[in-house]
C-alpha cells in the first residue's frame, strides 16, 4: 500500500524519505532518536522508509558487486515507487556511500543499470533508475537549518565543552561518488567543516585535530579486527591529545568502532585512546534543552555522562 508523504516545514519543499539503515535500529538507537528529535525541533519532517533492507555497506562490495548495487537500489526503489520522495536522507556514512555508489553505477555502467532494473521489476516497483537525490543528514541539516538557527535555538549553552569533531572517511569521499566540488551543497572532502560550525553554534569549543577525516577502520572490523582497532586508536588518541573532552561524529559505523569497541582498544593501546564518544545530534539536542534520557546519552559505552555532568550540562 502506498503512503502519502507530508511536505517538510521550515522552508524545505522536498519530500524526504528517511533511511536509518540497520545500525540505527540497534546499536546506534541513540543516533536514530536524537536525529528525529533534532529534525522535529527544526521543522524537518522525515518519513521513514519502513520496509528498508540492509544497504550492504560492510561486506557486499567485496563479495558480490551485483548485490552491492541491488541492496541500495531496492531501498531507493521503495522510496520512489511507494513513498514518492524527492530525496532519501540517511544519517549513516556507510549507507550514504552505498546509495551514492549505486546512483553512480546506474548512470555510468549500462550493464549494472540493466541488472538492477531487471531485479527491481521482479522484487519491487521498478521505478528507480539512478535518479534519486541522496542526502546525508548532516549535510541536509547544515544547508537547510544552518549554524545561525542552531545558535538561536540554544536553551543550554555547551560553553566549556571541548569537542573533537570527527567525520569519518566516507562522509564526503570519494569525490567521484559524492560529487564534492560539483554540487554546491556538499561539504569539503579533505577539510570538512559543516559539523564544526553546527557544534560551535551550540557554544561548544571545537578542538582541531589531525585525524578528523581519517578512516576509523569500522568497515574492516569483520575482516581485520587488529587493523580496525589500530586505526580507531589513532583517532581517539589524537582527539584526546588535542585537549578534547569528548568526540562527536555523524556515523554509526564509526560509532561502533570508536565507542562500542573502545574498551577493547584501551586494553591494547592504553588510556590515551580513552575519550567519550557521542553523535553530533545528541549535542545539538542537549543545547536545545532536550533531556539526556530522551537523547539516550547513557547509551554510549564510553560514558559521556561523567564529562557532561562535570560541565554542568546534565
C-alpha positions in Angstrom: 0.0 0.0 0.0 1.3 3.4 -0.9 1.9 6.1 1.7 1.5 9.8 1.3 4.4 11.9 2.5 3.8 15.4 4.0 5.9 18.3 2.7 8.6 19.5 5.0 8.0 22.6 7.1 10.5 25.4 7.6 11.2 26.3 4.0 12.1 22.8 2.8 9.7 21.9 0.0 11.3 18.5 -0.9 9.6 15.3 0.1 12.2 13.5 2.3 12.3 9.8 2.9 14.3 8.8 6.0 16.5 5.7 5.6 18.0 4.9 9.0 19.9 1.8 7.9 20.4 -1.3 10.1 22.6 0.2 12.8 20.2 2.9 13.9 17.6 0.3 14.8 20.0 -1.5 17.1 23.4 -0.5 18.4 23.0 3.2 17.3 19.5 3.8 18.5 20.7 6.9 20.3 21.6 8.4 16.8 18.2 7.5 15.4 16.3 9.0 18.4 18.4 12.1 18.6 18.2 12.7 14.8 14.5 12.6 14.9 14.4 14.9 17.9 16.6 17.5 16.3 14.8 17.2 12.9 11.4 17.7 14.5 12.8 20.6 16.6 13.8 22.5 13.5 10.7 21.6 11.4 12.2 18.9 9.2 9.7 16.2 8.6 11.2 12.8 7.9 9.0 9.9 6.8 10.8 6.6 7.5 11.1 4.1 4.7 9.8 1.4 6.9 10.3 -1.6 4.6 14.0 -0.9 4.2 16.7 -3.6 3.9 20.4 -3.5 4.7 22.4 -1.5 2.2 25.3 -3.9 2.2 27.8 -1.2 3.4 30.3 -3.6 5.0 30.8 -6.9 3.2 28.7 -6.8 0.0 31.1 -4.7 -2.1 33.9 -7.1 -1.6 31.9 -10.3 -2.0 29.3 -9.6 -4.7 29.3 -6.5 -6.8 25.8 -7.0 -8.2 24.4 -7.5 -4.8 26.2 -4.3 -3.6 24.1 -2.4 -6.1 20.8 -4.3 -5.7 20.5 -3.8 -2.0 20.7 0.0 -2.1 18.6 0.1 -5.3 15.7 -1.7 -3.6 15.7 0.9 -0.8 15.6 3.7 -3.4 13.0 1.9 -5.5 10.8 1.7 -2.4 11.5 5.4 -1.7 10.4 6.4 -5.2 7.8 3.9 -6.1 6.0 3.6 -2.7 6.7 6.9 -0.9 7.2 9.2 -4.0 10.1 11.1 -2.4 12.3 13.7 -3.9 15.3 12.7 -1.8 16.5 10.0 0.5 18.1 11.1 3.7 20.4 8.9 5.8 22.4 9.7 8.9 24.9 6.9 8.2 28.2 7.4 6.2 28.1 3.8 5.1 24.5 3.9 3.8 25.2 7.3 2.2 28.2 5.9 0.4 26.3 2.8 -0.8 23.3 4.7 -2.1 25.5 7.3 -3.9 27.7 4.5 -5.3 24.6 2.8 -6.7 23.4 6.1 -8.2 26.8 6.5 -9.9 26.8 2.9 -11.2 23.2 3.3 -12.6 24.3 6.4 -14.5 27.8 5.3 -15.7 27.5 1.5 -16.1 25.0 0.2 -18.6 25.3 -3.4 -17.5 24.8 -2.6 -13.9 21.8 -0.5 -14.7 20.3 -3.3 -16.8 20.8 -5.8 -14.0 19.3 -3.6 -11.3 16.3 -2.6 -13.3 15.6 -6.2 -14.1 15.9 -7.1 -10.4 13.6 -4.3 -9.3 10.9 -5.3 -11.8 10.9 -8.7 -10.2 11.0 -7.7 -6.5 9.9 -4.1 -6.3 8.2 -1.2 -8.0 10.7 -0.9 -10.9 10.6 2.9 -10.6 14.2 3.6 -9.6 16.7 4.3 -12.5 19.5 6.1 -10.7 17.6 9.3 -10.3 17.0 9.7 -6.6 18.8 12.6 -4.7 20.7 11.2 -1.8 21.4 13.4 1.2 23.4 12.9 4.4 21.5 14.2 7.4 24.5 16.3 8.5 24.7 17.9 5.1 20.9 18.4 4.9 20.8 19.9 8.4 23.7 22.3 7.7 22.2 23.5 4.4 18.5 23.7 5.4 18.9 24.8 9.0 22.4 26.0 9.5 24.5 27.3 12.4 22.6 30.6 12.9 19.3 28.9 13.5 21.0 26.4 15.8 22.6 29.3 17.7 19.2 31.0 18.1 17.6 27.8 19.4 20.1 27.3 22.2 18.5 26.9 25.6 21.5 25.4 27.3 24.9 26.6 26.0 27.6 24.0 25.7 30.2 26.6 26.6 33.2 25.0 28.3 32.8 21.7 26.5 35.8 21.0 24.2 34.6 18.8 21.3 36.7 17.0 18.7 34.6 17.0 15.6 35.2 13.7 13.7 33.7 13.0 10.2 35.0 9.6 9.0 36.3 8.8 5.6 33.1 8.1 3.6 31.2 11.3 4.6 32.5 13.2 1.5 34.8 10.8 -0.2 35.5 9.6 -2.8 34.7 12.7 -4.8 33.7 10.7 -7.9 30.7 9.4 -5.9 29.8 12.3 -3.6 30.3 14.9 -6.4 32.1 17.1 -3.9 33.2 20.2 -5.8 30.5 19.7 -8.4 27.5 20.2 -6.1 27.4 23.4 -4.0 25.7 21.8 -1.0 28.5 19.3 -0.4 31.0 19.7 2.4 34.7 19.9 1.8 36.1 16.4 1.1 39.5 17.0 2.6 38.7 19.5 5.3 35.0 19.1 6.2 33.6 21.8 8.4 29.7 21.5 8.5 29.7 19.6 11.8 32.3 22.0 13.3 30.2 25.1 12.6 26.9 23.5 13.8 28.5 22.4 17.1 30.3 25.7 17.6 26.8 27.3 17.3 25.8 25.4 20.5 28.6 27.2 22.4 31.0 24.3 22.4 34.7 24.8 21.7 35.8 22.9 18.6 39.2 21.3 19.1 41.1 20.8 15.8 42.9 17.5 15.4 44.7 15.8 12.5 42.5 12.8 12.2 39.1 14.4 11.7 38.6 12.8 8.3 40.7 9.6 8.7 39.3 6.1 8.4 38.3 4.6 11.7 38.6 1.1 10.4 34.9 0.3 11.0 34.4 -1.2 7.6 37.3 -3.6 8.3 36.1 -4.7 11.7 34.9 -8.1 10.4 37.9 -8.7 8.2 40.9 -7.4 10.3 40.0 -6.6 13.9 43.5 -5.6 14.8 43.9 -3.1 11.9 40.5 -1.7 12.8 41.5 -1.2 16.4 44.8 0.5 15.5 43.1 2.9 13.1 40.5 3.7 15.8 43.1 4.2 18.5 44.9 6.7 16.3 41.8 8.8 16.0 40.8 8.6 19.7 44.4 9.4 20.9 44.7 12.3 18.5 41.4 13.8 19.8 42.5 13.4 23.4 46.0 14.7 22.8 44.4 17.8 21.2 42.7 18.5 24.5 39.1 17.4 23.7 36.7 16.4 26.4 34.5 14.5 24.0 34.4 13.3 20.4 31.4 13.9 18.2 30.6 12.1 15.0 27.9 11.6 12.3 28.2 7.9 11.6 27.0 4.7 13.4 29.8 2.6 11.8 32.3 5.0 13.2 30.4 4.9 16.4 30.7 1.2 16.6 34.5 1.4 16.0 35.2 4.3 18.3 32.7 3.8 21.1 31.5 0.2 21.3 35.0 -1.2 20.7 36.7 1.4 22.8 37.1 -0.8 25.9 39.0 -3.4 23.8 41.0 -0.7 22.2 42.1 0.8 25.5 43.2 -2.7 26.7 45.7 -2.8 23.8 46.6 0.8 23.2 46.2 2.3 26.7 44.3 5.2 28.2 45.5 7.6 25.6 42.7 6.2 23.5 40.0 6.7 26.2 37.6 9.5 25.4 33.8 9.7 25.5 32.1 9.5 22.1 28.7 10.9 21.1 26.7 11.7 18.0 26.6 15.3 16.9 22.8 15.2 17.1 22.9 14.4 20.8 24.9 17.5 21.5 22.7 19.7 19.4 19.7 18.2 21.1 21.3 18.9 24.5 21.8 22.5 23.6 18.1 22.7 22.6 17.2 21.8 26.2 16.3 18.2 25.5 16.9 15.7 28.3 19.8 13.2 28.5 17.2 10.5 28.8 15.4 11.4 25.6 18.8 11.8 23.7 19.9 8.4 25.2 23.2 9.9 26.4 23.6 6.9 28.7 23.8 4.6 25.7 27.4 5.1 24.7 29.9 2.5 26.1 32.5 5.3 26.5 30.2 7.1 29.1 29.9 10.7 28.1 27.7 11.4 31.2 30.6 11.9 33.5 32.2 14.7 31.5 28.8 16.3 30.7 28.0 16.3 34.5 31.3 17.8 35.3 30.5 20.7 32.9 27.0 21.1 34.4 25.3 20.1 31.2 23.2 17.2 32.5 
